[in-house]
């Protein structure tokens, strides 16, 4: 692309320091007010931009890409996951796709551990009682939860976030188990004292806590389906800070309501922000508005990676975080 200033369209507001740097480097169009773009907005943005900077709730499919025209050359995604972008169709049209891997690892692992503690120790129930002014004083049998130390944690997806979670869980005295598409190297397993299960069914049936930390792909859609959820112990809990589509949300809701699973902590949902209303009624469920990566530091680092990808591309080189179809 040489040294020309690229035209860049950003679909949502980003941290001020990131937007300021973008203004210095590119002919950037920022989103104001901070509202989600419609498909028509996205199509128009793709026609007038050299680079589009979308977020995870901007669904860019083959039909939308067909409306992009010839100007768009790079989709620099603000986030690590790219399941909302048809990467193969983009590459067929000569459009590169980059992402921001590794930035949210520690933040998301922190939130996963927080959900495990919140569900097992009934923190939201205690908070609700205090905020309502209903606490009548200490009682030996009030708000009894469970001790996390000694519990078996089954991690579904032992990538960066799964591994970071394993380290935290070990610090809390949990026994770490995992199922992954590919087994870790012996030294990696030894570092987190993790036990590998080739059979997901067998692992699920024996765990006290299941944590979903795998991406959403065609092969992981409803990986935790009704049949597999029924394998869980009635005393077990499940948490998800990855992608909502990995769990059959309706089946999970039915089992939670029936007492067949002890609890759940969910930061992501199968249908985005359209949450099953029956989940909100359950006292043994902790629901968060996709906060796993929501730290100031993480958001700034994500923006910095986006800028590096765009600047590298502008200088005529391959973006360092280029997404390759088939390698997701």
C-alpha positions as CSV (number, residue, x, y, z in Angstrom):
1,X,0.0,0.0,0.0
2,X,3.0,2.3,0.2
3,X,3.0,5.3,2.5
4,X,-0.4,6.7,1.6
5,X,-2.8,7.4,4.4
6,X,-5.5,4.7,4.4
7,X,-9.1,5.4,4.9
8,X,-10.3,3.5,8.0
9,X,-13.8,3.1,9.3
10,X,-14.3,2.0,12.9
11,X,-17.7,0.5,13.8
12,X,-17.7,1.3,17.5
13,X,-16.1,3.8,19.9
14,X,-12.7,2.8,21.2
15,X,-10.6,4.1,24.1
16,X,-9.6,7.7,23.6
17,X,-5.9,7.0,23.4
18,X,-6.5,4.5,20.6
19,X,-8.7,6.8,18.6
20,X,-6.2,9.7,19.0
21,X,-3.4,7.5,17.6
22,X,-5.6,6.4,14.7
23,X,-6.3,10.0,13.8
24,X,-2.5,10.6,13.7
25,X,-1.9,7.7,11.4
26,X,-4.9,7.3,9.2
27,X,-7.9,9.1,7.6
28,X,-10.1,7.6,10.2
29,X,-13.9,7.7,10.5
30,X,-15.0,7.1,14.1
31,X,-18.4,6.0,15.3
32,X,-20.4,8.8,17.0
33,X,-22.7,8.2,18.7
34,X,-21.5,4.8,19.9
35,X,-24.3,2.6,18.4
36,X,-24.2,-0.7,16.6
37,X,-24.1,-0.3,12.8
38,X,-26.9,-1.8,10.7
39,X,-26.1,-4.1,7.8
40,X,-26.8,-1.1,5.5
41,X,-24.3,1.0,7.5
42,X,-21.7,-1.8,7.3
43,X,-22.2,-2.3,3.6
44,X,-21.7,1.5,3.0
45,X,-18.7,1.6,5.2
46,X,-17.1,-1.3,3.4
47,X,-17.5,0.5,0.1
48,X,-15.8,3.7,1.2
49,X,-13.0,2.3,3.3
50,X,-9.6,0.8,2.6
51,X,-9.8,-0.8,6.1
52,X,-12.8,-1.7,8.2
53,X,-12.3,-2.1,12.0
54,X,-15.3,-4.2,13.2
55,X,-16.2,-5.7,16.6
56,X,-17.6,-9.1,17.5
57,X,-21.3,-8.1,17.1
58,X,-20.7,-6.9,13.5
59,X,-21.7,-10.0,11.5
60,X,-19.9,-9.9,8.2
61,X,-21.1,-12.7,6.0
62,X,-20.6,-13.6,2.3
63,X,-23.6,-11.6,1.2
64,X,-22.4,-8.5,3.0
65,X,-18.9,-8.9,1.6
66,X,-20.4,-9.1,-1.9
67,X,-21.5,-5.5,-1.4
68,X,-18.0,-4.3,-0.5
69,X,-16.8,-3.3,-3.9
70,X,-13.1,-3.2,-4.8
71,X,-11.8,-0.5,-2.3
72,X,-11.8,-2.6,0.9
73,X,-8.5,-4.5,1.4
74,X,-8.3,-5.3,5.1
75,X,-10.7,-6.1,7.9
76,X,-8.7,-5.4,11.1
77,X,-11.0,-7.0,13.7
78,X,-11.0,-5.5,17.1
79,X,-11.0,-8.8,19.1
80,X,-9.5,-12.2,18.9
81,X,-12.5,-14.2,17.8
82,X,-13.4,-14.0,14.2
83,X,-16.4,-16.4,14.0
84,X,-18.6,-13.3,13.1
85,X,-16.5,-12.8,9.9
86,X,-16.6,-15.1,6.8
87,X,-12.9,-15.2,6.5
88,X,-12.9,-17.6,3.5
89,X,-15.2,-15.4,1.5
90,X,-13.2,-12.3,2.4
91,X,-9.9,-13.9,1.2
92,X,-11.6,-15.1,-2.0
93,X,-12.4,-11.4,-2.7
94,X,-8.8,-10.4,-1.9
95,X,-9.6,-8.9,1.5
96,X,-7.3,-9.8,4.3
97,X,-8.5,-10.3,7.9
98,X,-6.5,-9.7,11.0
99,X,-7.4,-10.0,14.7
100,X,-5.9,-9.3,18.2
101,X,-4.9,-12.7,19.7
102,X,-3.5,-13.0,23.2
103,X,-4.6,-9.7,24.6
104,X,-7.6,-10.8,26.6
105,X,-6.1,-14.0,28.0
106,X,-5.4,-12.9,31.6
107,X,-8.6,-10.8,31.9
108,X,-10.9,-13.5,30.7
109,X,-9.2,-16.1,32.9
110,X,-9.7,-13.8,35.9
111,X,-13.4,-13.5,35.1
112,X,-13.8,-17.2,34.6
113,X,-12.3,-17.8,38.1
114,X,-14.6,-15.1,39.4
115,X,-17.7,-16.9,38.0
116,X,-16.6,-20.2,39.5
117,X,-16.3,-18.5,42.9
118,X,-19.6,-16.6,42.5
119,X,-21.6,-19.6,41.6
120,X,-20.1,-22.0,44.1
121,X,-20.1,-19.5,47.0
122,X,-23.6,-18.0,46.1
123,X,-22.2,-14.5,46.0
124,X,-25.0,-12.9,43.9
125,X,-27.6,-14.3,46.4
126,X,-25.8,-12.7,49.3
127,X,-25.4,-9.4,47.4
128,X,-29.1,-9.3,46.5
129,X,-30.1,-9.9,50.1
130,X,-27.9,-7.1,51.3
131,X,-29.0,-4.6,48.6
132,X,-32.7,-5.4,49.4
133,X,-32.1,-4.8,53.2
134,X,-33.3,-8.3,54.0
135,X,-30.3,-9.6,56.0
136,X,-31.4,-10.7,59.4
137,X,-27.9,-11.4,60.8
138,X,-25.5,-14.3,60.7
139,X,-26.9,-17.9,60.8
140,X,-24.9,-21.2,60.7
141,X,-27.0,-22.5,57.8
142,X,-27.5,-19.4,55.7
143,X,-26.0,-19.1,52.2
144,X,-24.1,-22.3,52.4
145,X,-22.0,-22.8,49.3
146,X,-19.2,-25.1,48.5
147,X,-15.4,-25.1,49.0
148,X,-13.5,-24.8,45.7
149,X,-10.3,-26.3,47.0
150,X,-10.2,-30.0,46.1
151,X,-12.9,-29.8,43.5
152,X,-12.3,-31.2,40.0
153,X,-12.2,-28.5,37.3
154,X,-12.7,-29.8,33.7
155,X,-11.5,-27.2,31.1
156,X,-13.0,-27.6,27.7
157,X,-10.4,-26.0,25.4
158,X,-6.9,-25.7,26.7
159,X,-5.6,-22.8,24.7
160,X,-4.2,-19.5,26.1
161,X,-7.2,-18.8,28.3
162,X,-7.7,-22.4,29.4
163,X,-4.1,-22.6,30.4
164,X,-4.3,-19.3,32.3
165,X,-7.4,-20.5,34.1
166,X,-5.6,-23.7,35.0
167,X,-2.9,-21.8,36.8
168,X,-5.4,-19.8,38.8
169,X,-7.4,-22.9,39.7
170,X,-4.3,-24.7,41.0
171,X,-3.6,-21.7,43.2
172,X,-7.1,-22.2,44.7
173,X,-6.3,-25.9,45.3
174,X,-8.5,-27.3,42.5
175,X,-7.6,-30.4,40.6
176,X,-7.2,-29.5,36.9
177,X,-8.5,-31.7,34.1
178,X,-8.9,-30.8,30.4
179,X,-10.2,-31.9,27.0
180,X,-8.7,-30.4,24.0
181,X,-8.5,-31.0,20.2
182,X,-4.8,-31.6,20.7
183,X,-3.1,-32.8,23.8
184,X,-0.6,-30.5,25.4
185,X,3.1,-31.4,25.5
186,X,4.2,-33.2,28.7
187,X,6.1,-30.1,30.0
188,X,3.0,-28.0,29.5
189,X,0.8,-30.4,31.4
190,X,3.3,-30.6,34.2
191,X,3.4,-26.8,34.5
192,X,-0.3,-26.6,35.4
193,X,-0.5,-30.2,36.8
194,X,-3.3,-31.0,34.4
195,X,-4.8,-34.4,33.5
196,X,-5.8,-34.9,29.9
197,X,-9.0,-36.7,28.9
198,X,-9.3,-38.0,25.4
199,X,-13.1,-38.6,26.0
200,X,-15.1,-35.4,26.6
201,X,-18.0,-37.5,27.8
202,X,-16.0,-39.3,30.5
203,X,-14.4,-36.0,31.7
204,X,-17.8,-34.2,31.9
205,X,-19.3,-37.0,34.0
206,X,-16.6,-36.8,36.6
207,X,-16.0,-33.1,37.1
208,X,-17.3,-30.7,39.8
209,X,-16.9,-27.7,37.6
210,X,-16.9,-27.5,33.8
211,X,-15.4,-24.4,32.2
212,X,-16.0,-23.7,28.5
213,X,-13.0,-22.1,26.9
214,X,-13.1,-23.2,23.3
215,X,-13.9,-21.1,20.3
216,X,-17.2,-21.4,18.3
217,X,-16.7,-23.4,15.2
218,X,-19.0,-25.7,13.2
219,X,-17.5,-28.6,15.2
220,X,-18.0,-27.0,18.6
221,X,-21.6,-25.7,18.0
222,X,-23.7,-27.2,20.9
223,X,-20.7,-29.3,21.9
224,X,-22.3,-29.2,25.4
225,X,-25.7,-30.5,24.1
226,X,-28.6,-32.0,26.1
227,X,-27.1,-35.4,26.1
228,X,-23.7,-34.3,27.3
229,X,-25.2,-31.9,29.9
230,X,-27.1,-34.8,31.3
231,X,-23.7,-36.5,32.0
232,X,-22.8,-33.9,34.5
233,X,-23.2,-34.6,38.2
234,X,-26.2,-33.0,39.9
235,X,-23.8,-31.2,42.2
236,X,-21.7,-29.8,39.3
237,X,-21.7,-26.3,37.9
238,X,-20.8,-25.0,34.4
239,X,-19.3,-21.6,33.5
240,X,-18.8,-20.1,30.0
241,X,-16.7,-17.1,29.1
242,X,-16.0,-18.2,25.5
243,X,-18.9,-18.4,23.1
244,X,-22.5,-19.0,23.9
245,X,-23.1,-21.2,20.9
246,X,-21.0,-24.0,22.5
247,X,-23.8,-24.7,25.0
248,X,-27.4,-25.7,24.1
249,X,-28.9,-22.8,26.2
250,X,-32.4,-24.2,26.2
251,X,-31.3,-27.6,27.4
252,X,-29.1,-26.0,30.1
253,X,-32.0,-23.9,31.2
254,X,-34.3,-26.9,31.5
255,X,-31.8,-28.8,33.6
256,X,-31.0,-25.9,35.9
257,X,-34.7,-25.4,36.5
258,X,-35.1,-29.1,37.2
259,X,-32.2,-29.2,39.6
260,X,-30.2,-31.6,37.4
261,X,-27.2,-29.2,37.4
262,X,-26.3,-27.2,40.6
263,X,-25.5,-23.9,38.9
264,X,-24.1,-21.9,36.0
265,X,-22.1,-18.8,35.4
266,X,-22.5,-17.3,32.0
267,X,-20.8,-14.3,30.4
268,X,-21.8,-15.2,26.9
269,X,-25.1,-16.5,25.4
270,X,-26.2,-18.5,22.4
271,X,-28.2,-15.7,20.9
272,X,-26.1,-12.7,21.8
273,X,-27.9,-10.2,24.0
274,X,-31.2,-12.1,23.6
275,X,-31.0,-14.1,26.8
276,X,-33.5,-16.9,27.6
277,X,-35.8,-15.1,30.1
278,X,-36.1,-18.2,32.2
279,X,-32.4,-18.0,33.0
280,X,-32.9,-14.7,34.8
281,X,-35.4,-16.2,37.2
282,X,-32.9,-18.8,38.6
283,X,-31.1,-18.0,41.9
284,X,-28.3,-20.6,41.1
285,X,-27.3,-18.8,37.8
286,X,-24.9,-15.9,37.5
287,X,-25.4,-13.8,34.3
288,X,-22.9,-11.2,33.1
289,X,-23.1,-8.9,30.1
290,X,-20.0,-10.3,28.2
291,X,-17.5,-8.7,30.7
292,X,-14.8,-11.2,30.4
293,X,-12.3,-9.0,28.5
294,X,-13.7,-5.7,29.8
295,X,-10.6,-4.0,31.4
296,X,-9.2,-0.6,30.4
297,X,-5.8,-2.2,29.9
298,X,-7.1,-4.9,27.6
299,X,-9.2,-2.6,25.5
300,X,-6.2,-0.3,24.9
301,X,-3.9,-3.3,24.1
302,X,-6.5,-4.5,21.6
303,X,-6.5,-1.1,19.9
304,X,-2.8,-1.1,19.8
305,X,-2.7,-4.4,18.0
306,X,-5.3,-3.2,15.5
307,X,-3.1,-0.2,14.8
308,X,0.0,-2.3,14.3
309,X,-1.9,-4.6,11.9
310,X,-3.2,-1.6,9.8
311,X,0.2,0.2,9.9
312,X,2.1,-2.9,8.8
313,X,-0.4,-3.4,6.0
314,X,-0.1,0.2,4.9
315,X,3.7,-0.2,4.7
316,X,3.2,-3.0,2.2
317,X,3.8,-6.0,4.6
318,X,1.7,-8.9,5.9
319,X,-0.2,-7.9,9.1
320,X,1.4,-9.7,12.0
321,X,-2.0,-11.1,13.2
322,X,-3.3,-12.2,9.8
323,X,-6.1,-14.8,10.1
324,X,-5.6,-17.7,7.7
325,X,-8.7,-19.7,6.6
326,X,-8.6,-23.2,7.8
327,X,-6.3,-22.4,10.7
328,X,-8.9,-21.2,13.1
